[in-house]
């Protein structure tokens, strides 16, 4: 929890006056590009999830101008039905150029001797909403700009106690917990009690922020009728490394349904080559002969990608 981290941002000060002032401020930076806008089905109460039988999502996504969506969000405040609108994960540079000039963080990233991607800065705007518990493979600082937010966070060891749903389709691209945090069904999800004991809750006022380590599960509630969040995603791994999700999909294809004794053997190999000391597997091999077992470089990463693509295409 980073209390008051962004309280001096211009947008935070403007939003403290009113939702209308915040919308006018956003419109003054908006460049007119269309955006995907999520529109909740009636009576979802802002919980972006699945329908009853999980055959589809419980919201629709439309492409529209952001200024029109902002007007719909403002109008929803006085609508007794409180319809649900959510503009999620828009790049600030792509849709609100110049907004960062007076609303930005300098992340404390260590200087690396290899290339890394710059931070990915996103803005999230909507009515009262719930982003169901999920995980991201990036470090994250989430900054509350307008409205109140509640983050419930869980360490990676709690994954199996959170009852994650299908890998596709998903709201937002990541698998989500099937537990209703407001009304948990302990008969259907008994181990959720263990997750609750390990969970940590951060309640954010405008100007506050929270740090979410990579792969920590987080359930995010926008508690106010109007909410804005700006977050910074980054990864200090070399830019030429691949995605962990790609590995997971490949393992589903190549390992999950193998015989138990074979999977057990592969687990030992992964511990040796991947999860243990990265230098151990090659230390007894002459350096010129180490190949992809040596330190990963941009050249060796290209070699590995070529090998994988070639084998998948056979």
ABEGO torsion letter per residue (X at the ends): XBBGAAAABAAAAAAAABAAAAAAAAAAABAGBBBBBBBBBBGAGGBBBBBAAGABBABBBBBBBAAAAAAAAAAAAABAAGBBBBBBGBBAAAABBGAAAABBBBBBBBBBABBBBBBBBBBBBBBBBBBBBBBBABBBBBBBABEBBBBBBBBAAAAAAAGBBBAOBBBGGBBBBABBAABBBAAABAAAAAAAAABBBBBBBBGBBBBBBBGBBBBBBBABABBBBBBBBBBABBAABBBAAAAAAAAAAAAAABBAAAAAAAAAAAAAAAABBAAAAAAABBAAAAEAABBBBAAAAAAAAAAAAAAAAX
